């Protein structure tokens, strides 16, 4: 089994948390979207949307995050002979879908300084144009991705889009806060795949230095956040890259790579 992912990607984090929680072995392939690796022809032929993560088991390829996690639950059940493995119930799946409905892209990009965002956006567009010339058979898919990149920049200028995205997040967090009044975890007293979906959202808020505004202002979520950070899966998937000084190392490493690639393209 193979997983194409990157530590920055929220959906990648969700799937990797599920893999760790279920104890499933897999081969990891880092595909960095900031440096345009998800636009390489080999990856694009596998997933023309260019989105992460991609899970591959033999000839079976899955792009949808929730579908990947549910597939992993089935694998875990088969591997254990069905002992002590339960599939996500209706409430868990409902929470998974509710969390997945919020799109973190606009929220995240709107909190990145313009000069950095424009630099990376321009670099990605250059990569797409180059790939269109290199792979004529994929030109249509690359053109669609290029148009999507321009549309994203336009939407980031639309205050209504950004406000609507923020309000969606606030409604979600308020609902989570209310739910955590009733139980230790999102769907009950036991950790579930609903928590796997929520943890990366909270981690993203912390990465963007928005912990006080969105997490600490909600006592139940603040307590929950302290709790889930103790899990080995969190420490391996998110903590090792973004806790404390590590997040600056991860960000600087990627930024330097983009700068070098951009300079080389001029010559």
N, C-alpha and C positions, 0 to 999 in steps of 0.2 A: 504494500500500500504506500502511496506517495501523496504528500501534501505540498502544494506550491503556495507559498504564503510569504508574509513579511511581518516583523514585529510591530510596525506602525499601523497595520490594517486592523480595524476593529473586528471585522468579520473573521479575519485570520485568527485573532486572539480568541474569539468565541469557539472556533473549531478546535484550536490547540488546547484550550482549557478542557473541552469535552474529551479529547484524546487522552489527556493526562488523568482526568477523573475516572475514565473507564479503563485505564491501564492498557491501552492499545499501542503496540509498536508500529512505527511507520518511518518512512524515509522522508527527511525534510529537505525541501529545496527553497532557498530564499530567492524571492523575486521582488526586487525593490521598485515600486512604482514611481518613486521620486526621481530615480535615475533612468526611468524608461525601460527597465528590463521586462516589464509586462507587455511591451510592444514588440519584443523580439518575435520573429516569424514563427519559431518553434512553439512558443507559448500561445501566440495568436491563432495558430491552426488548431490548437487544443481548445481554446476559449476565445472566440472572436470579440467578446465584450471587453477583454483585457482586464477583467476584474478579478480580485482575489477574495477568498482562496479558491483553489481548484483541488478537488480530491479525486485521486485516481486509484482504482483497484482493478488491475488487469485492463480489460477493455471498457470497464465501467467508469465513466467520468461524471462528476457532479459539481455544479457551480453554486447552487442555492444553499445558503448557510444552514437553514433549518433542515433541509433535506439531508445535508451531510451529517448533521448531528443525529437525526433519527436513524440514518443508515448505520452510524457508529453504535447506536444503542442495540441494533439488531446484531451487529458483529460481536459486541460484548456478550449478548445473550447466547449466541451460538458457541462462542469460545468457552463460556462457563458451563455449558450444558443446560443452561436455563436456571441454574441455581443462584438464588440471591440477586438476580438481575430483574429489574422491573422497567417497563417502558414508561415514557412520560405520559401522564394522564391528561385528561381534558383541560384541567386548570393550568398545568404546566405549559402545555402547548399554546393555550390562549395567551399566557404571559410572554412566551417566546415570540409569538406573532406580533403582539402589542409593542414589544421592545424593538423588533426588527422594522416596524413601520416608520420609526423615526430615522431620518437620514442624517448621519453625522457630518456629511461632506460640507455643506454650506456653513454649518455652525463652526466646524474646525477651521476652514479656510478663512472665514471672516475674522478669526482671532489671530491670524498670522500676519505680521507686518507686510504691507503692500509690496515693498521692494523685494522681499524674499519670495512672496507668492508670485509676483509677475516674472521674476527671474526663472523660477522652476516651470511656470506655465509656458513661457517662451521656449525653454529648453525642450519640454515635452512635445510642443507643436513642431519643433525642428526635427525631433526624432520621428514623429509620425509622417512628416513629408518625405524624409529620407527613406522610410520603410515602404512608402507607396511606390517610390521609384525602384527600389530593390526587389519588390515582390508584387508584380503586376496582378497576379491571381488573387491577391488579398487587398488590392487597391480600394475596392468598395467598402470593405470592413474598416480599413484604416481611415478612409474619408469620413465614414460615420463617426469614428472616434474623434477625429479632428474637429468636426462640426460640434460634437458634444463638448469639447474643450472650450471652444468659442462661446457656446451657450452658457457654460458654467461661469465664465467671466462676466457675461452680461447679467446673469441672475445675481451675482455677487454685488452688482451695482444697484439692485432693486431692494429698497428698504423693506418692502412688503414681504418679499420672499424670505429675507433674513429674520424679520420679526415673526412671521408665521412659523418658521423653523424653531425659533427660540421658544415660542409659546407652546409648541408641540412638546418640546423637551420638558418644560415646566409642568405641563399637565401630566406627563408620564411620571416625573419624579414625585409629584404630589400624590398620585395614585399609589406609587410604591411606598411612600411614607405612611399612608393610611394602612396599606396592607401589612406593613411591618409592625403595626400596633398589635396585630393578631398572632404573629408567629415570628420565630427567629429568622427564618429564611423566606424567600419570596412566595413560595407555594406551600409552606407548611414548616414543620419542625425539622425536616430533613433537607439537606442540600440537593438541588435538582438542576436540570438543564435550564430552567428559568434563570437561576443564579448565574450560570455560565454565560447567558446572554446579557445580563445586567452588569456584571463586573467590569467588562471593557468600557462600557459607557461611563461609569464612575471614574475609571482610570484615565480616560480621555479628559474629563473635567479637571482632574488633578494635574495632568500634564500641561493643560492650558492655564494653570494657576487660577482656577475658578472654584477651588475647593470650598472656600468660605461662603461664596455666594450660593452654590448649588447643593453642597453636601452638608457642611457644618450648620447651615441654617435649618436643616431638617434633622432633628435629634435621632430619630429611628434609623435614618439612612447613615448618619455619622457613626452610630454604634455598629451597624451592619458592615460598614466599610472597614472598620478596625478588625472585625471578626473574619471577614473573607480574605484579608491580606495575610492571615496566618496559614492559609491552606498551601500545601506544597505545590499545587497546580498553579496558583497565582505567582508564587515566587519564581517558578521556572519559566512561565510564559510571559509575564509582565514585569515582575519585580526586578529580574536580572537585567532588564533593559532600561527601565524608567524610574526606579526608586532612587531617591537621593541624587548623588553626583552622576549616576549612570546615565540619566536621561540626557545630560549635557554631552557626554561622550558619544552617545548614539546620534544625537542631532548634529554635532560638529562633524562627525565622520561622514555622514550623508551629505552635508552641505559642501564639504571639501571635495567630495567625489563629483558632485554636480559641477562645481566650478572648474575642475580639471577637465572633465569631459567637454564642457562648453568651450574652453580655450582651445582644446585640441581640434574641435570642429572648425575653427577658423583657419586652420592650416592644412 
